[in-house]
């Protein structure tokens, strides 16, 4: 199954984070404790280079506590401040405040050296959709400061929240990365609610979940969904195991068994695999199956390599996009200059045309400067008047003759 979801508002959110990262001292990165590796957005690493970092494993109350402790220790060994929290608990705010102060210790020391005392630390809260950012901020602030909802994409714009006098938080929308190279990561994100259901093949997703739980948490599904089968077996009324399901893939066969056990049937009594799959996915999202984790520590190094490779590829794509944008801007500027030149040239009309007020053709009545001799339009050279000519002739003749 090709799981991809990158709506337009995430592109806008990423640009907003790029513009505002210079305003903050550190980044609080929220990950889902059930998938603490799969929910780390590789783009956040690129955006937050050089900033202090705190990783919060949210929704720890839904995750396998033993695996959560393993992952927390894994981050700490890598030099990352990490803590598991249930954001709904009031004490979570105080725990996080201590970690924020620790991550900002270097910044506080620099401020004091410059004589700046009491300046609040400014932290950006970042993470994938539906990881619990708004719930965490409300708990941290002790009041309903932001909108919350059990679906991805509730927060769409940035929000500044002041927490007392020592911390200011910048809430940002949840963002994914444009392409999941590892499709297992995409399925894990879908199972915790970070991707909208509408784009999923729910049967395929449910079968993957069944196979994973059978391997990692054997008995978890049987205890919750197949208890009625056990009662039928005790009563001697269980269905013959050598039925048509025996020829199906194990995961899909178990999905049909769950549908029958929960009376999710179509007309004719056939098990409704779609309804059973939707039920399983919803139960997984909301923790009804039990405290489970979908990431495995043994996959951590491989996943980290994939994450870094994805971040590097995204950086190259971003540089290419920026270069294309610069070229486009340059072409647009060149077109504007060309259009301006043509407009300017339009002010000089070709000589000899009636519309040219600069130079009119000789001999036209409208030319007041120069025209052929004897024409009325030439005011600089008027034709000789006959009477004056005659007078000059007679007068001149009389003077020469002494008359």
VEXKE-615645 format. One record per residue (C-alpha): x, y, z; residue in three letters. Coordinates in steps of 0.02 Angstrom, whole numbers. Layout:
N
<<X Y Z> 'ala'>
...
//
This chain:
403
<<0 0 0> 'unk'>
<<69 170 -51> 'unk'>
<<30 284 96> 'unk'>
<<59 468 55> 'unk'>
<<-26 623 124> 'unk'>
<<44 799 103> 'unk'>
<<-97 926 84> 'unk'>
<<-62 1104 30> 'unk'>
<<-74 1181 203> 'unk'>
<<79 1079 256> 'unk'>
<<186 1166 125> 'unk'>
<<128 1332 194> 'unk'>
<<161 1274 372> 'unk'>
<<338 1221 328> 'unk'>
<<374 1391 252> 'unk'>
<<305 1474 407> 'unk'>
<<423 1372 516> 'unk'>
<<570 1419 405> 'unk'>
<<526 1603 426> 'unk'>
<<504 1593 615> 'unk'>
<<643 1475 669> 'unk'>
<<761 1624 691> 'unk'>
<<644 1694 823> 'unk'>
<<663 1548 943> 'unk'>
<<800 1481 1056> 'unk'>
<<752 1297 1051> 'unk'>
<<632 1171 977> 'unk'>
<<516 1055 1073> 'unk'>
<<489 908 956> 'unk'>
<<337 803 997> 'unk'>
<<333 621 941> 'unk'>
<<203 486 972> 'unk'>
<<269 367 1107> 'unk'>
<<192 220 1010> 'unk'>
<<301 262 858> 'unk'>
<<441 372 926> 'unk'>
<<552 337 775> 'unk'>
<<422 337 636> 'unk'>
<<345 500 698> 'unk'>
<<508 600 690> 'unk'>
<<493 715 540> 'unk'>
<<661 722 448> 'unk'>
<<620 899 389> 'unk'>
<<622 962 568> 'unk'>
<<807 915 584> 'unk'>
<<849 1022 432> 'unk'>
<<743 1167 495> 'unk'>
<<811 1166 672> 'unk'>
<<997 1149 645> 'unk'>
<<1093 1240 781> 'unk'>
<<945 1255 899> 'unk'>
<<924 1170 1068> 'unk'>
<<810 1018 1061> 'unk'>
<<692 928 1178> 'unk'>
<<601 770 1119> 'unk'>
<<437 733 1206> 'unk'>
<<364 559 1189> 'unk'>
<<179 604 1199> 'unk'>
<<32 487 1228> 'unk'>
<<144 380 1336> 'unk'>
<<-12 316 1423> 'unk'>
<<-58 224 1261> 'unk'>
<<115 149 1229> 'unk'>
<<203 -6 1293> 'unk'>
<<292 62 1450> 'unk'>
<<441 -54 1433> 'unk'>
<<472 -4 1252> 'unk'>
<<446 180 1294> 'unk'>
<<585 170 1423> 'unk'>
<<698 86 1295> 'unk'>
<<668 223 1168> 'unk'>
<<692 362 1296> 'unk'>
<<861 289 1342> 'unk'>
<<903 272 1157> 'unk'>
<<877 459 1130> 'unk'>
<<976 505 1285> 'unk'>
<<1125 402 1227> 'unk'>
<<1123 504 1068> 'unk'>
<<1135 664 1170> 'unk'>
<<952 712 1146> 'unk'>
<<851 772 1295> 'unk'>
<<701 656 1294> 'unk'>
<<557 626 1414> 'unk'>
<<397 525 1404> 'unk'>
<<239 617 1456> 'unk'>
<<51 603 1461> 'unk'>
<<11 781 1405> 'unk'>
<<-158 776 1494> 'unk'>
<<-77 768 1665> 'unk'>
<<-44 933 1751> 'unk'>
<<127 878 1814> 'unk'>
<<183 855 1634> 'unk'>
<<200 1044 1619> 'unk'>
<<323 1055 1763> 'unk'>
<<424 908 1697> 'unk'>
<<437 987 1525> 'unk'>
<<480 1158 1599> 'unk'>
<<634 1081 1682> 'unk'>
<<690 1004 1518> 'unk'>
<<661 1168 1425> 'unk'>
<<770 1260 1552> 'unk'>
<<905 1127 1530> 'unk'>
<<900 1139 1340> 'unk'>
<<908 1330 1351> 'unk'>
<<1046 1337 1481> 'unk'>
<<1178 1392 1356> 'unk'>
<<1066 1531 1291> 'unk'>
<<1028 1591 1468> 'unk'>
<<1215 1596 1507> 'unk'>
<<1251 1700 1351> 'unk'>
<<1113 1823 1397> 'unk'>
<<1182 1844 1573> 'unk'>
<<1356 1875 1504> 'unk'>
<<1282 2017 1402> 'unk'>
<<1190 2087 1552> 'unk'>
<<1019 2021 1497> 'unk'>
<<925 1946 1644> 'unk'>
<<747 1879 1648> 'unk'>
<<725 1864 1461> 'unk'>
<<602 1719 1428> 'unk'>
<<657 1570 1326> 'unk'>
<<565 1557 1162> 'unk'>
<<526 1381 1103> 'unk'>
<<445 1316 944> 'unk'>
<<329 1167 967> 'unk'>
<<340 1053 815> 'unk'>
<<283 880 765> 'unk'>
<<174 774 653> 'unk'>
<<-16 797 644> 'unk'>
<<-121 734 789> 'unk'>
<<30 702 900> 'unk'>
<<-46 806 1042> 'unk'>
<<37 976 1025> 'unk'>
<<-117 1077 1070> 'unk'>
<<-158 964 1217> 'unk'>
<<20 978 1279> 'unk'>
<<20 1169 1267> 'unk'>
<<-146 1182 1358> 'unk'>
<<-79 1072 1497> 'unk'>
<<86 1167 1501> 'unk'>
<<-1 1335 1507> 'unk'>
<<-134 1277 1631> 'unk'>
<<-275 1342 1524> 'unk'>
<<-361 1311 1357> 'unk'>
<<-243 1413 1250> 'unk'>
<<-262 1322 1084> 'unk'>
<<-390 1220 989> 'unk'>
<<-383 1031 1010> 'unk'>
<<-457 884 918> 'unk'>
<<-432 699 889> 'unk'>
<<-394 720 705> 'unk'>
<<-246 785 605> 'unk'>
<<-241 964 545> 'unk'>
<<-333 1057 685> 'unk'>
<<-197 1191 704> 'unk'>
<<-173 1288 541> 'unk'>
<<-78 1446 592> 'unk'>
<<57 1497 714> 'unk'>
<<11 1546 893> 'unk'>
<<120 1624 1028> 'unk'>
<<81 1572 1207> 'unk'>
<<167 1653 1356> 'unk'>
<<194 1539 1505> 'unk'>
<<230 1645 1656> 'unk'>
<<385 1749 1635> 'unk'>
<<515 1620 1587> 'unk'>
<<449 1529 1433> 'unk'>
<<357 1578 1274> 'unk'>
<<294 1443 1157> 'unk'>
<<263 1457 970> 'unk'>
<<134 1328 919> 'unk'>
<<143 1270 738> 'unk'>
<<33 1159 628> 'unk'>
<<77 976 616> 'unk'>
<<178 932 463> 'unk'>
<<229 771 379> 'unk'>
<<360 751 246> 'unk'>
<<311 742 61> 'unk'>
<<361 561 29> 'unk'>
<<373 405 139> 'unk'>
<<513 301 64> 'unk'>
<<477 165 192> 'unk'>
<<294 116 175> 'unk'>
<<293 32 346> 'unk'>
<<321 205 420> 'unk'>
<<170 266 323> 'unk'>
<<62 126 394> 'unk'>
<<121 160 572> 'unk'>
<<79 343 552> 'unk'>
<<-94 296 489> 'unk'>
<<-125 180 637> 'unk'>
<<-95 320 764> 'unk'>
<<-205 444 671> 'unk'>
<<-74 555 588> 'unk'>
<<-147 523 414> 'unk'>
<<-329 542 364> 'unk'>
<<-426 380 347> 'unk'>
<<-500 428 179> 'unk'>
<<-339 393 85> 'unk'>
<<-309 219 159> 'unk'>
<<-343 41 107> 'unk'>
<<-413 -7 277> 'unk'>
<<-413 -194 249> 'unk'>
<<-229 -197 202> 'unk'>
<<-188 -85 350> 'unk'>
<<-286 -194 471> 'unk'>
<<-202 -353 408> 'unk'>
<<-31 -275 435> 'unk'>
<<-82 -229 612> 'unk'>
<<-146 -405 646> 'unk'>
<<15 -484 586> 'unk'>
<<120 -364 690> 'unk'>
<<18 -391 848> 'unk'>
<<23 -580 827> 'unk'>
<<213 -570 822> 'unk'>
<<244 -437 956> 'unk'>
<<92 -454 1071> 'unk'>
<<26 -631 1052> 'unk'>
<<-144 -651 1132> 'unk'>
<<-190 -466 1127> 'unk'>
<<-317 -490 988> 'unk'>
<<-387 -653 1051> 'unk'>
<<-420 -584 1223> 'unk'>
<<-514 -433 1159> 'unk'>
<<-603 -491 1002> 'unk'>
<<-616 -681 1004> 'unk'>
<<-678 -717 1179> 'unk'>
<<-846 -770 1106> 'unk'>
<<-757 -903 1003> 'unk'>
<<-683 -975 1162> 'unk'>
<<-858 -986 1238> 'unk'>
<<-921 -1076 1083> 'unk'>
<<-776 -1198 1092> 'unk'>
<<-818 -1234 1274> 'unk'>
<<-999 -1265 1222> 'unk'>
<<-946 -1375 1078> 'unk'>
<<-1023 -1262 947> 'unk'>
<<-866 -1188 871> 'unk'>
<<-853 -1186 683> 'unk'>
<<-750 -1320 597> 'unk'>
<<-572 -1253 583> 'unk'>
<<-554 -1336 413> 'unk'>
<<-669 -1210 333> 'unk'>
<<-640 -1090 188> 'unk'>
<<-535 -971 295> 'unk'>
<<-397 -1102 306> 'unk'>
<<-348 -1063 127> 'unk'>
<<-332 -876 159> 'unk'>
<<-177 -780 218> 'unk'>
<<-169 -793 409> 'unk'>
<<-193 -607 441> 'unk'>
<<-345 -592 329> 'unk'>
<<-420 -753 398> 'unk'>
<<-404 -683 574> 'unk'>
<<-488 -520 516> 'unk'>
<<-638 -622 457> 'unk'>
<<-643 -718 621> 'unk'>
<<-648 -552 715> 'unk'>
<<-791 -494 603> 'unk'>
<<-891 -650 643> 'unk'>
<<-853 -640 829> 'unk'>
<<-913 -459 834> 'unk'>
<<-1065 -496 724> 'unk'>
<<-1003 -381 587> 'unk'>
<<-1093 -470 446> 'unk'>
<<-1157 -429 273> 'unk'>
<<-1319 -491 196> 'unk'>
<<-1316 -679 190> 'unk'>
<<-1212 -692 348> 'unk'>
<<-1043 -663 266> 'unk'>
<<-913 -574 375> 'unk'>
<<-892 -390 334> 'unk'>
<<-704 -366 320> 'unk'>
<<-718 -179 289> 'unk'>
<<-812 -146 451> 'unk'>
<<-697 -259 549> 'unk'>
<<-544 -169 479> 'unk'>
<<-616 2 522> 'unk'>
<<-652 -56 699> 'unk'>
<<-475 -122 724> 'unk'>
<<-394 37 659> 'unk'>
<<-504 147 768> 'unk'>
<<-469 39 921> 'unk'>
<<-283 51 887> 'unk'>
<<-288 241 873> 'unk'>
<<-380 260 1036> 'unk'>
<<-286 132 1139> 'unk'>
<<-427 6 1159> 'unk'>
<<-320 -142 1106> 'unk'>
<<-205 -108 1252> 'unk'>
<<-40 -20 1280> 'unk'>
<<57 -65 1124> 'unk'>
<<203 12 1029> 'unk'>
<<220 -8 841> 'unk'>
<<405 38 825> 'unk'>
<<541 -85 874> 'unk'>
<<707 -37 950> 'unk'>
<<801 -165 843> 'unk'>
<<749 -63 689> 'unk'>
<<811 101 761> 'unk'>
<<980 116 673> 'unk'>
<<911 70 502> 'unk'>
<<766 191 524> 'unk'>
<<885 329 579> 'unk'>
<<989 304 422> 'unk'>
<<831 312 316> 'unk'>
<<775 469 407> 'unk'>
<<941 557 380> 'unk'>
<<944 504 197> 'unk'>
<<767 571 176> 'unk'>
<<818 735 258> 'unk'>
<<968 751 141> 'unk'>
<<860 715 -11> 'unk'>
<<733 843 46> 'unk'>
<<872 971 69> 'unk'>
<<931 943 -110> 'unk'>
<<753 957 -174> 'unk'>
<<731 1118 -77> 'unk'>
<<891 1190 -149> 'unk'>
<<833 1141 -323> 'unk'>
<<663 1221 -293> 'unk'>
<<747 1380 -231> 'unk'>
<<860 1385 -383> 'unk'>
<<712 1363 -500> 'unk'>
<<621 1502 -407> 'unk'>
<<772 1617 -430> 'unk'>
<<781 1578 -615> 'unk'>
<<596 1609 -635> 'unk'>
<<611 1774 -543> 'unk'>
<<757 1824 -655> 'unk'>
<<659 1780 -812> 'unk'>
<<510 1878 -748> 'unk'>
<<621 2028 -712> 'unk'>
<<696 2017 -887> 'unk'>
<<524 2012 -965> 'unk'>
<<473 2164 -864> 'unk'>
<<627 2262 -923> 'unk'>
<<593 2211 -1103> 'unk'>
<<413 2267 -1090> 'unk'>
<<468 2432 -1013> 'unk'>
<<592 2459 -1156> 'unk'>
<<458 2431 -1286> 'unk'>
<<343 2551 -1196> 'unk'>
<<480 2684 -1193> 'unk'>
<<517 2658 -1378> 'unk'>
<<334 2689 -1415> 'unk'>
<<360 2874 -1373> 'unk'>
<<469 2899 -1529> 'unk'>
<<368 2883 -1688> 'unk'>
<<447 2856 -1858> 'unk'>
<<488 3013 -1957> 'unk'>
<<372 3065 -2095> 'unk'>
<<212 3007 -2014> 'unk'>
<<72 3127 -1983> 'unk'>
<<73 3085 -1799> 'unk'>
<<255 3137 -1777> 'unk'>
<<253 3305 -1693> 'unk'>
<<443 3310 -1688> 'unk'>
<<475 3318 -1875> 'unk'>
<<340 3353 -2002> 'unk'>
<<367 3326 -2187> 'unk'>
<<419 3479 -2285> 'unk'>
<<286 3570 -2381> 'unk'>
<<139 3527 -2271> 'unk'>
<<27 3667 -2213> 'unk'>
<<54 3619 -2033> 'unk'>
<<243 3650 -2040> 'unk'>
<<270 3824 -1967> 'unk'>
<<458 3811 -1972> 'unk'>
<<510 3772 -2148> 'unk'>
<<424 3751 -2314> 'unk'>
<<450 3789 -2498> 'unk'>
<<463 3973 -2544> 'unk'>
<<300 4054 -2590> 'unk'>
<<190 3945 -2484> 'unk'>
<<77 4025 -2356> 'unk'>
<<126 3903 -2224> 'unk'>
<<307 3962 -2219> 'unk'>
<<313 4106 -2096> 'unk'>
<<502 4123 -2102> 'unk'>
<<516 4155 -2288> 'unk'>
<<369 4252 -2356> 'unk'>
<<347 4274 -2545> 'unk'>
<<390 4447 -2620> 'unk'>
<<239 4558 -2636> 'unk'>
<<207 4615 -2812> 'unk'>
<<157 4793 -2768> 'unk'>
<<313 4814 -2662> 'unk'>
<<415 4742 -2799> 'unk'>
<<338 4859 -2923> 'unk'>
<<360 5006 -2808> 'unk'>
<<541 4961 -2777> 'unk'>
<<567 4945 -2962> 'unk'>
<<494 5114 -3003> 'unk'>
<<571 5199 -2856> 'unk'>
<<736 5123 -2893> 'unk'>
<<726 5175 -3074> 'unk'>
<<681 5352 -3026> 'unk'>
<<826 5363 -2906> 'unk'>
<<946 5298 -3035> 'unk'>
<<881 5420 -3161> 'unk'>
<<885 5561 -3036> 'unk'>
<<701 5591 -3048> 'unk'>
//
